[in-house]
Amino acid sequence: MYQISEVLNLVFDSIGLLITLRLLWSGLIPKFYFLIFSFFCVWLSNIFTVVEGFWFPDFFNILEHSFYFISSLFFLVSLKKEILVSLR
């Protein structure tokens, strides 16, 4: 069974991702692609959190936590390759 807080988290993350993508396409924020990929992975993990309340809870729980891990790797790569390099 899903919780309303998980659904609201998905809604707010979806809105935030859409705003971030719009700002990226308009050129108002730097194009840190690994950072965008990490936000996308967090968004996917939120989708898996909601879906696990309906179907195959063990499978989607593994996917959820796997995408959190992948997101942390993308954050780390973004920090190393994009953000720290642009500060020089």
VMD Tcl script that builds the backbone (N, CA, C; Angstrom):
set m [mol new atoms 264]
animate dup $m
set s [atomselect $m all]
$s set {name element resname resid chain x y z} {
  {N N MET 1 A 0.838 -1.180 0.000}
  {CA C MET 1 A 0.000 0.000 0.000}
  {C C MET 1 A 0.886 1.249 0.000}
  {N N TYR 2 A 0.537 2.203 -0.800}
  {CA C TYR 2 A 1.319 3.430 -0.881}
  {C C TYR 2 A 0.900 4.397 0.224}
  {N N GLN 3 A 1.749 5.368 0.472}
  {CA C GLN 3 A 1.449 6.410 1.447}
  {C C GLN 3 A 1.296 7.725 0.698}
  {N N ILE 4 A 0.454 8.598 1.208}
  {CA C ILE 4 A 0.186 9.867 0.542}
  {C C ILE 4 A 1.449 10.726 0.480}
  {N N SER 5 A 2.330 10.599 1.462}
  {CA C SER 5 A 3.568 11.383 1.445}
  {C C SER 5 A 4.464 10.974 0.277}
  {N N GLU 6 A 4.444 9.685 -0.088}
  {CA C GLU 6 A 5.231 9.223 -1.233}
  {C C GLU 6 A 4.680 9.797 -2.535}
  {N N VAL 7 A 3.361 9.861 -2.652}
  {CA C VAL 7 A 2.737 10.412 -3.860}
  {C C VAL 7 A 3.017 11.905 -3.961}
  {N N LEU 8 A 2.895 12.616 -2.844}
  {CA C LEU 8 A 3.181 14.051 -2.857}
  {C C LEU 8 A 4.645 14.321 -3.169}
  {N N ASN 9 A 5.534 13.497 -2.657}
  {CA C ASN 9 A 6.954 13.632 -2.962}
  {C C ASN 9 A 7.193 13.456 -4.458}
  {N N LEU 10 A 6.516 12.489 -5.064}
  {CA C LEU 10 A 6.635 12.282 -6.507}
  {C C LEU 10 A 6.105 13.483 -7.281}
  {N N VAL 11 A 4.980 14.038 -6.857}
  {CA C VAL 11 A 4.404 15.203 -7.539}
  {C C VAL 11 A 5.352 16.396 -7.452}
  {N N PHE 12 A 5.862 16.683 -6.261}
  {CA C PHE 12 A 6.752 17.836 -6.097}
  {C C PHE 12 A 8.081 17.635 -6.821}
  {N N ASP 13 A 8.599 16.412 -6.806}
  {CA C ASP 13 A 9.831 16.141 -7.549}
  {C C ASP 13 A 9.609 16.252 -9.051}
  {N N SER 14 A 8.428 15.867 -9.520}
  {CA C SER 14 A 8.115 15.999 -10.948}
  {C C SER 14 A 8.070 17.467 -11.353}
  {N N ILE 15 A 7.449 18.281 -10.518}
  {CA C ILE 15 A 7.393 19.718 -10.801}
  {C C ILE 15 A 8.801 20.313 -10.787}
  {N N GLY 16 A 9.593 19.948 -9.803}
  {CA C GLY 16 A 10.967 20.452 -9.726}
  {C C GLY 16 A 11.816 20.026 -10.906}
  {N N LEU 17 A 11.645 18.778 -11.353}
  {CA C LEU 17 A 12.404 18.300 -12.508}
  {C C LEU 17 A 11.986 19.036 -13.776}
  {N N LEU 18 A 10.686 19.274 -13.939}
  {CA C LEU 18 A 10.220 20.020 -15.115}
  {C C LEU 18 A 10.753 21.448 -15.120}
  {N N ILE 19 A 10.764 22.097 -13.969}
  {CA C ILE 19 A 11.306 23.460 -13.879}
  {C C ILE 19 A 12.797 23.461 -14.191}
  {N N THR 20 A 13.520 22.484 -13.655}
  {CA C THR 20 A 14.960 22.390 -13.909}
  {C C THR 20 A 15.244 22.166 -15.390}
  {N N LEU 21 A 14.486 21.271 -16.024}
  {CA C LEU 21 A 14.683 21.026 -17.457}
  {C C LEU 21 A 14.351 22.263 -18.285}
  {N N ARG 22 A 13.311 22.987 -17.907}
  {CA C ARG 22 A 12.942 24.212 -18.631}
  {C C ARG 22 A 14.047 25.269 -18.500}
  {N N LEU 23 A 14.587 25.420 -17.309}
  {CA C LEU 23 A 15.681 26.373 -17.111}
  {C C LEU 23 A 16.933 25.943 -17.860}
  {N N LEU 24 A 17.155 24.644 -17.943}
  {CA C LEU 24 A 18.300 24.120 -18.686}
  {C C LEU 24 A 18.157 24.415 -20.172}
  {N N TRP 25 A 16.961 24.152 -20.721}
  {CA C TRP 25 A 16.742 24.389 -22.151}
  {C C TRP 25 A 16.783 25.874 -22.507}
  {N N SER 26 A 16.378 26.732 -21.581}
  {CA C SER 26 A 16.407 28.166 -21.875}
  {C C SER 26 A 17.788 28.774 -21.653}
  {N N GLY 27 A 18.715 28.015 -21.100}
  {CA C GLY 27 A 20.076 28.492 -20.907}
  {C C GLY 27 A 20.283 29.312 -19.654}
  {N N LEU 28 A 19.335 29.281 -18.734}
  {CA C LEU 28 A 19.451 30.074 -17.517}
  {C C LEU 28 A 20.285 29.403 -16.429}
  {N N ILE 29 A 20.527 28.102 -16.556}
  {CA C ILE 29 A 21.388 27.398 -15.612}
  {C C ILE 29 A 22.468 26.669 -16.405}
  {N N PRO 30 A 23.626 26.426 -15.786}
  {CA C PRO 30 A 24.697 25.713 -16.500}
  {C C PRO 30 A 24.276 24.293 -16.861}
  {N N LYS 31 A 24.863 23.784 -17.913}
  {CA C LYS 31 A 24.509 22.453 -18.398}
  {C C LYS 31 A 25.385 21.401 -17.735}
  {N N PHE 32 A 25.079 21.128 -16.492}
  {CA C PHE 32 A 25.738 20.065 -15.744}
  {C C PHE 32 A 24.943 18.788 -15.972}
  {N N TYR 33 A 25.306 18.038 -16.996}
  {CA C TYR 33 A 24.492 16.904 -17.422}
  {C C TYR 33 A 24.464 15.774 -16.399}
  {N N PHE 34 A 25.574 15.511 -15.735}
  {CA C PHE 34 A 25.565 14.452 -14.732}
  {C C PHE 34 A 24.661 14.814 -13.556}
  {N N LEU 35 A 24.593 16.094 -13.234}
  {CA C LEU 35 A 23.702 16.538 -12.170}
  {C C LEU 35 A 22.242 16.340 -12.574}
  {N N ILE 36 A 21.916 16.634 -13.821}
  {CA C ILE 36 A 20.556 16.413 -14.325}
  {C C ILE 36 A 20.233 14.925 -14.328}
  {N N PHE 37 A 21.199 14.085 -14.728}
  {CA C PHE 37 A 20.982 12.636 -14.696}
  {C C PHE 37 A 20.714 12.156 -13.272}
  {N N SER 38 A 21.409 12.733 -12.306}
  {CA C SER 38 A 21.189 12.313 -10.921}
  {C C SER 38 A 19.803 12.729 -10.437}
  {N N PHE 39 A 19.344 13.931 -10.818}
  {CA C PHE 39 A 17.980 14.334 -10.479}
  {C C PHE 39 A 16.966 13.394 -11.116}
  {N N PHE 40 A 17.231 12.986 -12.357}
  {CA C PHE 40 A 16.341 12.067 -13.054}
  {C C PHE 40 A 16.299 10.707 -12.346}
  {N N CYS 41 A 17.436 10.244 -11.852}
  {CA C CYS 41 A 17.468 8.965 -11.124}
  {C C CYS 41 A 16.700 9.056 -9.807}
  {N N VAL 42 A 16.789 10.184 -9.125}
  {CA C VAL 42 A 16.006 10.371 -7.902}
  {C C VAL 42 A 14.520 10.364 -8.235}
  {N N TRP 43 A 14.148 11.006 -9.341}
  {CA C TRP 43 A 12.750 11.016 -9.775}
  {C C TRP 43 A 12.267 9.602 -10.094}
  {N N LEU 44 A 13.101 8.814 -10.784}
  {CA C LEU 44 A 12.732 7.425 -11.073}
  {C C LEU 44 A 12.588 6.610 -9.792}
  {N N SER 45 A 13.451 6.844 -8.828}
  {CA C SER 45 A 13.330 6.100 -7.571}
  {C C SER 45 A 12.044 6.471 -6.840}
  {N N ASN 46 A 11.601 7.722 -6.970}
  {CA C ASN 46 A 10.318 8.101 -6.379}
  {C C ASN 46 A 9.155 7.418 -7.094}
  {N N ILE 47 A 9.267 7.263 -8.400}
  {CA C ILE 47 A 8.244 6.515 -9.136}
  {C C ILE 47 A 8.202 5.074 -8.651}
  {N N PHE 48 A 9.369 4.467 -8.498}
  {CA C PHE 48 A 9.418 3.079 -8.032}
  {C C PHE 48 A 8.880 2.948 -6.610}
  {N N THR 49 A 9.050 3.983 -5.789}
  {CA C THR 49 A 8.510 3.963 -4.434}
  {C C THR 49 A 6.990 3.869 -4.459}
  {N N VAL 50 A 6.358 4.642 -5.333}
  {CA C VAL 50 A 4.900 4.614 -5.429}
  {C C VAL 50 A 4.425 3.310 -6.063}
  {N N VAL 51 A 5.114 2.861 -7.114}
  {CA C VAL 51 A 4.696 1.653 -7.828}
  {C C VAL 51 A 4.819 0.415 -6.939}
  {N N GLU 52 A 5.791 0.397 -6.047}
  {CA C GLU 52 A 5.969 -0.791 -5.199}
  {C C GLU 52 A 4.787 -1.007 -4.261}
  {N N GLY 53 A 3.962 0.017 -4.072}
  {CA C GLY 53 A 2.751 -0.149 -3.275}
  {C C GLY 53 A 1.660 -0.908 -4.004}
  {N N PHE 54 A 1.798 -1.069 -5.318}
  {CA C PHE 54 A 0.775 -1.736 -6.119}
  {C C PHE 54 A 1.220 -3.092 -6.658}
  {N N TRP 55 A 2.424 -3.163 -7.222}
  {CA C TRP 55 A 2.880 -4.386 -7.890}
  {C C TRP 55 A 4.291 -4.743 -7.431}
  {N N PHE 56 A 4.567 -5.996 -7.308}
  {CA C PHE 56 A 5.905 -6.552 -7.071}
  {C C PHE 56 A 6.738 -5.710 -6.098}
  {N N PRO 57 A 6.340 -5.656 -4.845}
  {CA C PRO 57 A 7.026 -4.755 -3.902}
  {C C PRO 57 A 8.517 -5.036 -3.740}
  {N N ASP 58 A 8.917 -6.287 -3.757}
  {CA C ASP 58 A 10.348 -6.586 -3.586}
  {C C ASP 58 A 11.167 -6.112 -4.780}
  {N N PHE 59 A 10.658 -6.345 -5.976}
  {CA C PHE 59 A 11.369 -5.947 -7.194}
  {C C PHE 59 A 11.518 -4.427 -7.276}
  {N N PHE 60 A 10.422 -3.703 -7.053}
  {CA C PHE 60 A 10.492 -2.249 -7.162}
  {C C PHE 60 A 11.252 -1.623 -5.994}
  {N N ASN 61 A 11.296 -2.287 -4.861}
  {CA C ASN 61 A 12.117 -1.803 -3.754}
  {C C ASN 61 A 13.597 -1.887 -4.115}
  {N N ILE 62 A 13.986 -2.989 -4.759}
  {CA C ILE 62 A 15.376 -3.119 -5.215}
  {C C ILE 62 A 15.688 -2.059 -6.266}
  {N N LEU 63 A 14.760 -1.843 -7.207}
  {CA C LEU 63 A 14.970 -0.799 -8.216}
  {C C LEU 63 A 15.083 0.581 -7.572}
  {N N GLU 64 A 14.220 0.852 -6.612}
  {CA C GLU 64 A 14.242 2.151 -5.932}
  {C C GLU 64 A 15.607 2.420 -5.308}
  {N N HIS 65 A 16.105 1.477 -4.547}
  {CA C HIS 65 A 17.378 1.690 -3.869}
  {C C HIS 65 A 18.561 1.631 -4.831}
  {N N SER 66 A 18.434 0.879 -5.891}
  {CA C SER 66 A 19.489 0.868 -6.917}
  {C C SER 66 A 19.598 2.226 -7.590}
  {N N PHE 67 A 18.460 2.847 -7.873}
  {CA C PHE 67 A 18.508 4.152 -8.517}
  {C C PHE 67 A 18.962 5.246 -7.558}
  {N N TYR 68 A 18.708 5.092 -6.267}
  {CA C TYR 68 A 19.304 6.026 -5.304}
  {C C TYR 68 A 20.829 5.904 -5.323}
  {N N PHE 69 A 21.318 4.683 -5.414}
  {CA C PHE 69 A 22.765 4.469 -5.487}
  {C C PHE 69 A 23.340 5.058 -6.776}
  {N N ILE 70 A 22.687 4.802 -7.911}
  {CA C ILE 70 A 23.143 5.355 -9.191}
  {C C ILE 70 A 23.114 6.877 -9.145}
  {N N SER 71 A 22.085 7.424 -8.523}
  {CA C SER 71 A 21.996 8.877 -8.384}
  {C C SER 71 A 23.165 9.431 -7.582}
  {N N SER 72 A 23.545 8.751 -6.521}
  {CA C SER 72 A 24.685 9.234 -5.731}
  {C C SER 72 A 25.977 9.173 -6.537}
  {N N LEU 73 A 26.108 8.171 -7.398}
  {CA C LEU 73 A 27.286 8.113 -8.268}
  {C C LEU 73 A 27.294 9.275 -9.263}
  {N N PHE 74 A 26.133 9.581 -9.836}
  {CA C PHE 74 A 26.048 10.719 -10.753}
  {C C PHE 74 A 26.340 12.035 -10.035}
  {N N PHE 75 A 25.860 12.190 -8.792}
  {CA C PHE 75 A 26.186 13.387 -8.016}
  {C C PHE 75 A 27.693 13.500 -7.803}
  {N N LEU 76 A 28.329 12.397 -7.478}
  {CA C LEU 76 A 29.773 12.394 -7.255}
  {C C LEU 76 A 30.528 12.749 -8.532}
  {N N VAL 77 A 30.143 12.158 -9.653}
  {CA C VAL 77 A 30.795 12.455 -10.930}
  {C C VAL 77 A 30.549 13.909 -11.317}
  {N N SER 78 A 29.344 14.400 -11.068}
  {CA C SER 78 A 29.040 15.796 -11.370}
  {C C SER 78 A 29.906 16.732 -10.546}
  {N N LEU 79 A 30.063 16.427 -9.286}
  {CA C LEU 79 A 30.911 17.255 -8.434}
  {C C LEU 79 A 32.344 17.248 -8.926}
  {N N LYS 80 A 32.840 16.091 -9.289}
  {CA C LYS 80 A 34.237 15.954 -9.723}
  {C C LYS 80 A 34.478 16.568 -11.095}
  {N N LYS 81 A 33.635 16.239 -12.070}
  {CA C LYS 81 A 33.907 16.626 -13.454}
  {C C LYS 81 A 33.334 17.978 -13.843}
  {N N GLU 82 A 32.189 18.336 -13.313}
  {CA C GLU 82 A 31.511 19.528 -13.810}
  {C C GLU 82 A 31.639 20.722 -12.873}
  {N N ILE 83 A 31.334 20.532 -11.625}
  {CA C ILE 83 A 31.267 21.666 -10.716}
  {C C ILE 83 A 32.657 22.123 -10.292}
  {N N LEU 84 A 33.522 21.210 -9.869}
  {CA C LEU 84 A 34.862 21.607 -9.429}
  {C C LEU 84 A 35.712 22.119 -10.583}
  {N N VAL 85 A 35.531 21.574 -11.781}
  {CA C VAL 85 A 36.283 22.041 -12.947}
  {C C VAL 85 A 35.838 23.442 -13.345}
  {N N SER 86 A 34.546 23.740 -13.235}
  {CA C SER 86 A 34.057 25.059 -13.635}
  {C C SER 86 A 34.466 26.146 -12.644}
  {N N LEU 87 A 34.871 25.782 -11.438}
  {CA C LEU 87 A 35.295 26.774 -10.451}
  {C C LEU 87 A 36.725 27.242 -10.661}
  {N N ARG 88 A 37.492 26.531 -11.464}
  {CA C ARG 88 A 38.898 26.908 -11.687}
  {C C ARG 88 A 39.033 28.131 -12.530}
}
mol reanalyze $m
mol bondsrecalc $m
mol representation Tube
mol addrep $m
